[in-house]
Amino acid sequence: MHLYIFVLAAVIATLGTIRIFRSTLDNMLTEPEKLPKYMSDFFMKIALVEVLPIAMLILGFVFSSEEQLVMSDAYIPIAIIVIFITFSMFYIFSQRSPAGNVEQDMKQRIQMLIFLTLAFANAIPFMAIVFILLSVI
Protein backbone atom coordinates (compact mmCIF):
# COMPACT_ATOMS: atom_id res chain seq x y z
CA MET A 1 0.00 0.00 0.00
CA HIS A 2 1.43 3.32 -1.04
CA LEU A 3 -0.21 5.18 1.86
CA TYR A 4 2.63 4.11 4.13
CA ILE A 5 5.07 6.06 1.95
CA PHE A 6 3.30 9.16 3.27
CA VAL A 7 3.58 7.85 6.83
CA LEU A 8 7.29 7.19 6.42
CA ALA A 9 7.82 10.68 4.99
CA ALA A 10 6.04 12.19 7.99
CA VAL A 11 8.06 10.13 10.47
CA ILE A 12 11.39 11.01 8.85
CA ALA A 13 10.56 14.71 8.75
CA THR A 14 9.27 14.82 12.32
CA LEU A 15 12.07 12.88 13.97
CA GLY A 16 14.77 14.58 11.91
CA THR A 17 13.46 18.03 12.76
CA ILE A 18 13.22 17.19 16.47
CA ARG A 19 16.80 15.93 16.46
CA ILE A 20 18.04 19.12 14.80
CA PHE A 21 16.01 21.23 17.23
CA ARG A 22 17.50 19.50 20.26
CA SER A 23 21.02 19.90 18.93
CA THR A 24 20.50 23.58 18.15
CA LEU A 25 18.93 24.26 21.54
CA ASP A 26 21.81 22.59 23.37
CA ASN A 27 24.32 24.63 21.37
CA MET A 28 22.41 27.87 22.03
CA LEU A 29 22.42 27.24 25.77
CA THR A 30 26.11 26.34 25.97
CA GLU A 31 27.46 29.06 23.66
CA PRO A 32 24.87 31.83 23.22
CA GLU A 33 27.38 34.16 21.53
CA LYS A 34 27.37 31.92 18.43
CA LEU A 35 23.60 32.14 17.93
CA PRO A 36 23.67 33.43 14.31
CA LYS A 37 25.87 30.49 13.28
CA TYR A 38 23.58 28.00 15.05
CA MET A 39 20.47 29.44 13.43
CA SER A 40 22.09 29.32 10.00
CA ASP A 41 23.09 25.71 10.61
CA PHE A 42 19.56 24.96 11.83
CA PHE A 43 17.97 26.15 8.58
CA MET A 44 20.51 24.31 6.42
CA LYS A 45 20.02 21.05 8.32
CA ILE A 46 16.23 21.38 8.16
CA ALA A 47 16.43 21.87 4.39
CA LEU A 48 18.59 18.77 4.03
CA VAL A 49 16.35 16.64 6.26
CA GLU A 50 13.16 17.59 4.43
CA VAL A 51 14.41 16.83 0.92
CA LEU A 52 13.79 13.08 1.24
CA PRO A 53 10.28 13.38 2.78
CA ILE A 54 9.23 15.85 0.08
CA ALA A 55 10.45 13.46 -2.61
CA MET A 56 8.57 10.63 -0.89
CA LEU A 57 5.37 12.69 -0.83
CA ILE A 58 5.70 13.35 -4.54
CA LEU A 59 6.40 9.69 -5.35
CA GLY A 60 3.52 8.54 -3.16
CA PHE A 61 1.16 10.92 -4.90
CA VAL A 62 2.37 9.82 -8.34
CA PHE A 63 1.77 6.16 -7.48
CA SER A 64 -1.56 6.84 -5.77
CA SER A 65 -3.54 6.46 -8.98
CA GLU A 66 -2.41 2.84 -9.43
CA GLU A 67 -4.70 1.27 -6.82
CA GLN A 68 -8.24 1.92 -5.69
CA LEU A 69 -8.57 2.65 -2.00
CA VAL A 70 -11.45 3.33 0.33
CA MET A 71 -11.51 5.62 3.33
CA SER A 72 -11.13 2.73 5.78
CA ASP A 73 -7.67 2.06 4.28
CA ALA A 74 -6.55 5.51 5.46
CA TYR A 75 -7.51 5.24 9.14
CA ILE A 76 -4.33 3.57 10.39
CA PRO A 77 -1.86 5.72 8.36
CA ILE A 78 -3.62 8.91 9.47
CA ALA A 79 -3.66 7.72 13.09
CA ILE A 80 0.09 7.05 13.00
CA ILE A 81 0.76 10.50 11.57
CA VAL A 82 -1.47 12.17 14.18
CA ILE A 83 0.45 10.32 16.91
CA PHE A 84 3.73 11.69 15.56
CA ILE A 85 2.30 15.22 15.30
CA THR A 86 1.13 15.01 18.90
CA PHE A 87 4.48 13.62 20.04
CA SER A 88 6.40 16.39 18.29
CA MET A 89 4.21 19.10 19.80
CA PHE A 90 4.55 17.72 23.33
CA TYR A 91 8.29 17.19 22.99
CA ILE A 92 9.00 20.61 21.52
CA PHE A 93 6.86 22.46 24.06
CA SER A 94 8.44 20.47 26.90
CA GLN A 95 11.80 22.02 25.98
CA ARG A 96 10.68 25.46 27.16
CA SER A 97 11.94 24.66 30.67
CA PRO A 98 15.57 25.72 30.03
CA ALA A 99 14.16 29.14 29.18
CA GLY A 100 13.42 29.71 32.87
CA ASN A 101 17.11 29.73 33.80
CA VAL A 102 18.39 32.27 31.26
CA GLU A 103 18.00 35.99 30.62
CA GLN A 104 15.01 37.48 28.82
CA ASP A 105 16.76 37.86 25.46
CA MET A 106 17.66 34.17 25.36
CA LYS A 107 14.12 33.22 26.40
CA GLN A 108 12.75 35.05 23.38
CA ARG A 109 15.24 33.34 21.08
CA ILE A 110 14.35 29.94 22.48
CA GLN A 111 10.65 30.68 21.99
CA MET A 112 11.37 31.69 18.38
CA LEU A 113 13.26 28.43 17.84
CA ILE A 114 10.39 26.45 19.37
CA PHE A 115 7.79 27.98 17.08
CA LEU A 116 9.99 27.60 14.00
CA THR A 117 10.55 23.96 14.88
CA LEU A 118 6.83 23.38 15.36
CA ALA A 119 6.19 24.68 11.87
CA PHE A 120 8.96 22.62 10.29
CA ALA A 121 8.22 19.44 12.24
CA ASN A 122 4.52 19.42 11.39
CA ALA A 123 4.42 20.74 7.82
CA ILE A 124 5.29 17.43 6.13
CA PRO A 125 2.96 15.36 8.37
CA PHE A 126 0.03 17.67 7.58
CA MET A 127 0.84 17.46 3.88
CA ALA A 128 1.00 13.68 4.22
CA ILE A 129 -2.51 13.63 5.72
CA VAL A 130 -3.79 15.76 2.84
CA PHE A 131 -2.14 13.48 0.27
CA ILE A 132 -3.61 10.39 1.96
CA LEU A 133 -7.06 11.94 1.87
CA LEU A 134 -6.60 12.89 -1.79
CA SER A 135 -5.56 9.30 -2.54
CA VAL A 136 -8.67 7.73 -1.04
CA ILE A 137 -11.27 10.22 -2.22
FIMARNU-282379 format. One line per 4 residues: number of its first residue (from 1); their letters; for each residue x, y, z of N, C-alpha, C. Coordinates in steps of 0.02 Angstrom, whole numbers, plus 32768, in hexadecimal, padded with zeros to 4 digits. Example, Ala and Ser with C-alpha at 12.3 -4.5 7.8 and 13.67 -1.06 7.14 Angstrom:
<sites>
1	as	8294,7EE4,8186,8267,7F1F,8186,8294,7F5B,8186 ~ 8282,7F90,8162,82AC,7FCB,8165,8285,8002,818A $
</sites>
This chain:
<sites>
1	mhly	802A,7FC5,8000,8000,8000,8000,802C,803E,8000 ~ 801E,806A,7FD3,8047,80A6,7FCC,803A,80DA,8002 ~ 8005,80D2,8029,7FF6,8103,805D,802C,8106,8093 ~ 804F,80CF,809C,8084,80CE,80CF,80C3,80F2,80B8 $
5	ifvl	80C8,8102,8078,80FD,812F,8061,80F3,8174,8081 ~ 80B5,818A,8084,80A5,81CA,80A3,80B5,81C8,80EE ~ 80A5,8190,810E,80B3,8189,8155,80FE,818C,8162 ~ 8124,8168,8139,816D,8167,8141,818A,81AD,8136 $
9	aavi	8170,81D2,8106,8187,8216,80FA,817A,8242,8137 ~ 813F,823B,8154,812E,8262,8190,815B,8250,81CB ~ 8168,8210,81D4,8193,81FA,820B,81DA,8214,8203 ~ 81F5,820F,81C7,8239,8227,81BB,823E,8272,81C7 $
13	atlg	820F,8297,81AD,8210,82E0,81B5,8209,82F3,81FF ~ 81DC,82D3,8222,81CF,82E5,8268,820C,82D5,8294 ~ 8224,8298,828F,825B,8284,82BB,829C,82A9,82A8 ~ 82A7,82B4,8269,82E2,82D9,8254,82E1,8321,826C $
17	tiri	82A8,8340,8268,82A1,8385,827E,82AA,838A,82CA ~ 828E,835B,82EE,8295,835C,8337,82DE,8353,834B ~ 8301,8327,8329,8348,831C,8337,8370,835C,832B ~ 8363,837E,82F4,8386,83BC,82E4,8375,83F2,8317 $
21	frst	8336,83F6,832B,8320,8426,835E,8346,841B,839F ~ 8349,83DD,83B5,836B,83CF,83F5,83B4,83E2,83F2 ~ 83D4,83D2,83BB,841B,83E3,83B3,8426,842F,83B3 ~ 83FB,8452,838F,8401,849B,838B,83F4,84BB,83CF $
25	ldnm	83C2,84A2,83F3,83B2,84BD,8435,83EC,84B2,8466 ~ 8409,8477,8465,8443,846A,8490,847C,8499,8481 ~ 848A,84A2,8440,84C0,84CF,842D,84B2,8517,8441 ~ 8473,852D,843A,8460,8571,844E,846B,857C,8498 $
29	ltep	845B,854B,84C0,8461,8552,8508,84A9,854F,8520 ~ 84D3,852A,84FD,8519,8525,8512,8543,855F,84F9 ~ 8537,8576,84BC,855D,85AD,849F,852E,85E0,847E ~ 850D,860A,84A5,84DC,8638,8489,84FA,866D,845A $
33	eklp	853B,8679,8460,8559,86AC,8435,855D,8696,83EC ~ 8556,8656,83DE,8559,863C,839A,8513,8630,837D ~ 84E1,8652,8396,849C,8647,8381,8491,864F,8336 ~ 84AB,8682,8314,84A0,8687,82CC,84B9,864A,82A5 $
37	kyms	84F3,8630,82B9,850D,85F4,8298,84DF,85B9,82A4 ~ 84C7,85B0,82E1,849B,8578,82F0,8459,857D,82CB ~ 843E,85B8,82C4,8400,85C0,82A0,840A,85B2,8255 ~ 8441,85C8,823A,8450,85BA,81F4,8457,856F,81E9 $
41	dffm	847B,854E,8216,8482,8505,8212,843F,84E2,821A ~ 8414,84FC,8245,83D2,84E0,8250,83AA,84DF,820E ~ 83A9,8518,81EB,8383,851C,81AD,83A0,84EF,8177 ~ 83E2,84EB,8173,8402,84C0,8141,83F2,8476,814F $
45	kial	83F7,8462,818E,83E9,841D,81A0,83A0,840B,8194 ~ 8373,8439,81A4,832C,842D,8198,831F,8423,814E ~ 833E,844C,8124,8336,8446,80DC,834E,8402,80C4 ~ 8386,83EB,80DE,83A1,83AA,80CA,8376,8370,80E2 $
49	vevl	835B,8376,811E,8332,8340,8139,82F0,833A,8113 ~ 82D4,8372,80FC,8292,8370,80DE,8293,8360,8093 ~ 82CD,835A,8075,82D1,8349,802E,82B4,8304,8021 ~ 82C9,82D3,8047,82B2,828E,803E,8266,8287,804A $
53	piam	824B,82A2,8081,8202,829D,808B,81DA,82BF,8054 ~ 81F1,82F8,803A,81CD,8319,8004,81CE,82ED,7FC6 ~ 8207,82CE,7FB7,820A,82A1,7F7E,81DC,8265,7F88 ~ 81D9,824C,7FC5,81AD,8214,7FD4,8163,8227,7FCC $
57	lilg	8152,8264,7FE0,810C,827B,7FD6,80FB,827D,7F8C ~ 8129,8297,7F65,811D,829C,7F1D,8116,8256,7EFE ~ 8144,8229,7F10,8140,81E4,7EF5,8100,81C1,7F0B ~ 80EE,81C9,7F49,80B0,81AB,7F62,8073,81C5,7F3D $
61	fvfs	8073,8205,7F2F,803A,8222,7F0B,8038,820B,7EC3 ~ 8073,8203,7EA4,8076,81EB,7E5F,805C,81A3,7E5B ~ 806E,817A,7E8B,8058,8134,7E8A,8013,8129,7EA7 ~ 7FF3,815E,7EC0,7FB2,8156,7EDF,7F7B,8144,7EAE $
65	seeq	7F84,8152,7E6F,7F4F,8143,7E3F,7F50,80FA,7E29 ~ 7F81,80D3,7E3E,7F87,808E,7E29,7F58,805E,7E4C ~ 7F42,806D,7E88,7F15,803F,7EAB,7ED9,8065,7EC8 ~ 7EA1,8042,7EC9,7E64,8060,7EE3,7E62,8054,7F2F $
69	lvms	7E56,8089,7F53,7E53,8084,7F9C,7E11,80A1,7FB5 ~ 7DFE,808B,7FEF,7DC3,80A6,8010,7DDA,80CB,8050 ~ 7DAE,80F0,806D,7DC1,8119,80A7,7DD9,80EE,80E1 ~ 7DBE,80B3,80E9,7DD4,8089,8121,7E1D,8074,811B $
73	dayi	7E39,8076,80DF,7E81,8067,80D6,7EAD,809F,80F2 ~ 7E91,80DA,80FB,7EB8,8113,8111,7EB8,811E,815C ~ 7E8F,80FA,8181,7E89,8106,81C9,7ECA,80FB,81EE ~ 7EEA,80C3,81E3,7F28,80B3,8207,7F61,80E2,81F4 $
77	piai	7F6E,80EE,81B3,7FA3,811E,81A2,7F97,8163,81BF ~ 7F5A,817C,81BD,7F4B,81BE,81D9,7F55,81BD,8225 ~ 7F40,8187,8246,7F49,8182,828F,7F93,8183,82A2 ~ 7FBD,8161,827C,8004,8160,828A,8021,81A7,8282 $
81	ivif	800D,81C9,824E,8026,820D,8243,800F,823C,827A ~ 7FD0,8236,828F,7FB7,8260,82C5,7FDD,8253,8306 ~ 7FEE,8215,8312,8016,8204,834E,805A,8227,834B ~ 807A,8227,8310,80BB,8248,830A,80B4,8294,830F $
85	itfs	807E,82B1,82F6,8073,82F9,82FD,806B,830A,8347 ~ 8043,82E3,836A,8038,82EE,83B1,807A,82E7,83D8 ~ 80A0,82B3,83C9,80E0,82A9,83EA,810E,82E4,83DF ~ 8112,82FC,83A1,8140,8334,8393,812B,8373,83B8 $
89	mfyi	80EA,837F,83BB,80D3,83BB,83DE,80E2,83B7,8429 ~ 80D5,837D,8447,80E4,8376,848F,812E,837B,849C ~ 8156,835A,8473,819E,835C,847E,81BB,83A2,8476 ~ 81A7,83C4,8441,81C2,8407,8434,81AC,8437,846A $
93	fsqr	816D,8436,847E,8157,8463,84B3,8175,8451,84F7 ~ 8187,8412,8501,81A6,8400,8541,81ED,841C,8547 ~ 820A,8432,8511,824E,844D,8513,8250,8496,8527 ~ 8217,84B3,8538,8216,84F9,854E,8235,8501,8593 $
97	spag	823C,84CC,85B9,8255,84D1,85FD,829A,84F0,8603 ~ 82CA,84E4,85D5,830B,8506,85DD,8304,8552,85D9 ~ 82CD,8569,85BB,82C4,85B1,85B3,82BB,85D3,85F7 ~ 82A8,85AF,862A,829F,85CD,866C,82E0,85DF,868E $
101	nveq	8318,85C4,8678,8357,85CE,869A,8385,85FF,8675 ~ 836E,8621,8643,8398,864E,861B,8378,8693,8618 ~ 839E,86C3,85FE,8384,8707,85FB,834C,870E,85C7 ~ 832A,8746,85C9,82EF,8752,85A1,82FD,874D,8556 $
105	dmkq	8335,8767,8540,8346,8765,84F9,834C,871D,84E0 ~ 836B,86F3,8507,8373,86AD,84F4,8330,8688,84F6 ~ 8304,869B,8525,82C2,867D,8528,829C,868A,84E7 ~ 82A0,86C7,84CF,827D,86D8,8491,829A,86B2,8456 $
109	riqm	82DB,86A9,8454,82FA,8683,841E,82E7,8639,8421 ~ 82E2,861F,845D,82CE,85D9,8464,8285,85D1,844E ~ 825A,8601,8461,8215,85FE,844B,8210,8601,83FF ~ 8238,862C,83E0,8239,8630,8397,824D,85ED,8378 $
113	lifl	8281,85CE,8395,8297,858D,837C,8261,8559,8385 ~ 823E,855B,83BC,8207,852A,83C9,81D1,8531,8394 ~ 81BC,856E,8386,8186,8577,8356,819C,8568,830F ~ 81DA,8578,82FE,81F3,8564,82BC,81F5,8518,82B5 $
117	tlaf	820B,84F7,82EA,820F,84AE,82E8,81CA,848F,82E3 ~ 819A,84AA,8306,8155,8491,8300,813D,8494,82B8 ~ 814B,84CB,8297,8136,84D2,8252,8159,84A0,8225 ~ 819A,8499,822D,81C0,846B,8202,81B0,8422,8212 $
121	anai	81A7,8412,8251,819B,83CC,8264,8156,83B3,824F ~ 8126,83E1,8248,80E2,83CB,823A,80CB,83DA,81F3 ~ 80F2,83FD,81CC,80DD,840D,8187,80D7,83CE,815C ~ 810A,83A5,815B,8109,8368,8132,80D2,8338,814B $
125	pfma	80CB,832C,818D,8094,8300,81A3,804F,8319,818E ~ 8042,835A,8191,8001,8374,817B,7FF9,836B,8130 ~ 802E,8376,810A,802A,8369,80C2,801D,831F,80B4 ~ 803C,82F4,80DC,8032,82AC,80D3,7FE9,8299,80DE $
129	ivfi	7FCA,82B7,8111,7F83,82A9,811E,7F59,82C0,80E2 ~ 7F68,82FB,80C8,7F43,8314,808E,7F4C,82E5,8052 ~ 7F89,82CF,8046,7F95,82A2,800E,7F72,825F,8017 ~ 7F70,8246,8055,7F4B,8208,8062,7F02,8211,8053 $
133	llsv	7EE6,8249,806A,7E9F,8255,805E,7E91,825E,8013 ~ 7EBF,827E,7FEF,7EB6,8284,7FA6,7EBB,8241,7F83 ~ 7EE2,8213,7FA0,7EEA,81D1,7F81,7EAD,81A5,7F89 ~ 7E88,81AF,7FC0,7E4F,8183,7FCC,7E0D,81A1,7FB6 $
137	i	7E0C,81DF,7FA6,7DCC,81FF,7F91,7DC3,81F6,7F46 $
</sites>
